[in-house]
Amino acid sequence: MADRLNAATKYVVTHRPESLAWGPFKAIFPDVVESIRRIKAQDGSADLILSGSSTLTSPLLEHGLADESCWSSFRSCWAQGSAFLRRESRHAHSSS
């Protein structure tokens, strides 16, 4: 499994593509939403997995680009910070 994951192309959202010395990868910028749309529209495109990004979660949900969402939460206390999902995204694609 590790060999398969290591060989898979990674789509990386970054403002510093020069920091991606490992690979194989494709940097996604500046329009993340449109880039993800193009990737998902390709014939035979594989599943895209978003891992650990509270910044990208809201726009992908808002634009209908997330097919599935799995959440894990851990107890913590924060005195300040930003919401994981923007208010308009919280119920955008929830099933009832």
Secondary structure, DSSP 8 states (H G I E B T S, - for coil): -HHHHHHS-EEEE-S-GGG--SSSEEEE-S-HHHHHHHHHHSTT-------S-HHHHHHHHHTT--S-----------SS---SS-GGGTTTT---
